[in-house]
C-alpha cells in the first residue's frame, strides 16, 4: 500500500496510457451488480462508471482503475466463492484487504451475505468514499470500512487482530517486493482467527519464473515480486515458521485470455498487462 503510484496533481487522465478504454469494456457481472444491487438503469451505467472512474483516478491512478478492473468481480469466479458466501451467512467475518472501491463486498452482499459481517480496508479512504458513490448504498451498507496502512502497527486495522475468518486480497501482494510481501502475510496471520480453516483467497500478477519485475506504468523504478505456485507456497512456509502457524496452499498460474480485437490498438504496456499471467490462490490454516 505504501508502494502505490504517486497521484498526479493536474494530469488529464485521458492522456495516461492505461486510460484508453471506455465503459463499453465493462463485463456483464459488473453491469448486473450495478443494475440489480445499485438500481442504476442500463442506459446510465456507462456514464455513471466513467464519472466514478475519474473520481477514483484522482484519488490514486492505479492502472486497474484506468482499465475498469475495479468491476471485474474476481472473487465470485473462484472455486471457493460458495463456501465463502455460506460462511459469512453463518457469522464468519470477511475482510477485503486492499478493497479499492469495495466491489467484491458489494457482490457478496448482493448474493445474500450480511454486510455487518464484512470489512474492507484500503490505504486510500477516498477510494472507499468513491465506492459508496459508485454503488449508491451509503445509507444501507453496514460494512465496516477502515482506511489504514497494512504496515502500520498502530493503524486501526490492528484492532481486528485474531477476529477475521476469511481475508481476500485482490491485486494486492504484487504491489510489493518479497520482503514487504512477507510482512503483509505476517499481518494477515495476525488478523486471522488462530484456528484451522481460517482462509486467505486472492489473485495477483504472476510469472513462470518467480522474481522481481518492474510494473508497467510505474516510473519510480521500484521492483515488485511476482510468484509462481512454488515460490508462493515457499513464502507461506517461511511466514508459518515465523508465526508458529501452518498453512496449506493451493495456487495456479494462468495466462489471461483476450481476443485480438480486444488487444487491437492498445499500447505495448497495456497489451503486456492484459496478456500477462495471473496467480490465483487459496491459503488455509491447518
Secondary structure in CASP SS format (residue, H / E / C, confidence):
PFRMAT SS
TARGET T0000
AUTHOR 0000-0000-0000
METHOD secondary structure of the structure
MODEL  1
X C 1.00
X C 1.00
X C 1.00
X C 1.00
X C 1.00
X C 1.00
X C 1.00
X C 1.00
X C 1.00
X C 1.00
X C 1.00
X C 1.00
X H 1.00
X H 1.00
X H 1.00
X C 1.00
X H 1.00
X H 1.00
X H 1.00
X C 1.00
X C 1.00
X C 1.00
X H 1.00
X H 1.00
X H 1.00
X C 1.00
X C 1.00
X H 1.00
X H 1.00
X H 1.00
X H 1.00
X H 1.00
X H 1.00
X H 1.00
X H 1.00
X H 1.00
X C 1.00
X C 1.00
X C 1.00
X C 1.00
X C 1.00
X H 1.00
X H 1.00
X H 1.00
X H 1.00
X H 1.00
X H 1.00
X H 1.00
X H 1.00
X H 1.00
X H 1.00
X H 1.00
X H 1.00
X H 1.00
X H 1.00
X H 1.00
X H 1.00
X H 1.00
X H 1.00
X C 1.00
X C 1.00
X C 1.00
X H 1.00
X H 1.00
X H 1.00
X H 1.00
X C 1.00
X C 1.00
X H 1.00
X H 1.00
X H 1.00
X C 1.00
X C 1.00
X C 1.00
X H 1.00
X H 1.00
X H 1.00
X C 1.00
X C 1.00
X C 1.00
X H 1.00
X H 1.00
X H 1.00
X H 1.00
X H 1.00
X H 1.00
X H 1.00
X H 1.00
X H 1.00
X C 1.00
X C 1.00
X C 1.00
X C 1.00
X E 1.00
X E 1.00
X E 1.00
X E 1.00
X C 1.00
X C 1.00
X C 1.00
X C 1.00
X C 1.00
X H 1.00
X H 1.00
X H 1.00
X H 1.00
X H 1.00
X H 1.00
X H 1.00
X H 1.00
X C 1.00
X C 1.00
X C 1.00
X C 1.00
X H 1.00
X H 1.00
X H 1.00
X E 1.00
X E 1.00
X E 1.00
X E 1.00
X E 1.00
X C 1.00
X C 1.00
X H 1.00
X H 1.00
X H 1.00
X H 1.00
X H 1.00
X H 1.00
X H 1.00
X H 1.00
X H 1.00
X H 1.00
X H 1.00
X C 1.00
X C 1.00
X C 1.00
X C 1.00
X C 1.00
X C 1.00
X C 1.00
X C 1.00
X E 1.00
X E 1.00
X E 1.00
X E 1.00
X C 1.00
X C 1.00
X C 1.00
X C 1.00
X C 1.00
X C 1.00
X C 1.00
X C 1.00
X H 1.00
X H 1.00
X H 1.00
X H 1.00
X H 1.00
X C 1.00
X C 1.00
X C 1.00
X E 1.00
X C 1.00
X E 1.00
X E 1.00
X E 1.00
X E 1.00
X E 1.00
X C 1.00
X C 1.00
X H 1.00
X H 1.00
X H 1.00
X C 1.00
X C 1.00
X H 1.00
X H 1.00
X H 1.00
X H 1.00
X H 1.00
X H 1.00
X H 1.00
X H 1.00
X H 1.00
X H 1.00
X H 1.00
X H 1.00
X H 1.00
X H 1.00
X E 1.00
X C 1.00
X C 1.00
X C 1.00
X C 1.00
X C 1.00
X C 1.00
X E 1.00
X E 1.00
X E 1.00
X E 1.00
X E 1.00
X E 1.00
X E 1.00
X E 1.00
X C 1.00
X C 1.00
X C 1.00
X C 1.00
X E 1.00
X E 1.00
X E 1.00
X C 1.00
X C 1.00
X C 1.00
X C 1.00
X C 1.00
X C 1.00
X C 1.00
X C 1.00
X C 1.00
X C 1.00
X E 1.00
X E 1.00
X E 1.00
X E 1.00
X C 1.00
X H 1.00
X H 1.00
X H 1.00
X H 1.00
X H 1.00
X H 1.00
X H 1.00
X H 1.00
X H 1.00
X H 1.00
X H 1.00
X H 1.00
X H 1.00
X H 1.00
X H 1.00
X C 1.00
X C 1.00
X C 1.00
X E 1.00
X E 1.00
X E 1.00
X E 1.00
X E 1.00
X E 1.00
X E 1.00
X E 1.00
X E 1.00
X C 1.00
X C 1.00
X C 1.00
X C 1.00
X H 1.00
X H 1.00
X H 1.00
X H 1.00
X C 1.00
X C 1.00
X C 1.00
X C 1.00
X H 1.00
X H 1.00
X H 1.00
X H 1.00
X H 1.00
X H 1.00
X H 1.00
X H 1.00
X C 1.00
X E 1.00
X E 1.00
X E 1.00
X E 1.00
X E 1.00
X E 1.00
X E 1.00
X E 1.00
X E 1.00
X C 1.00
END
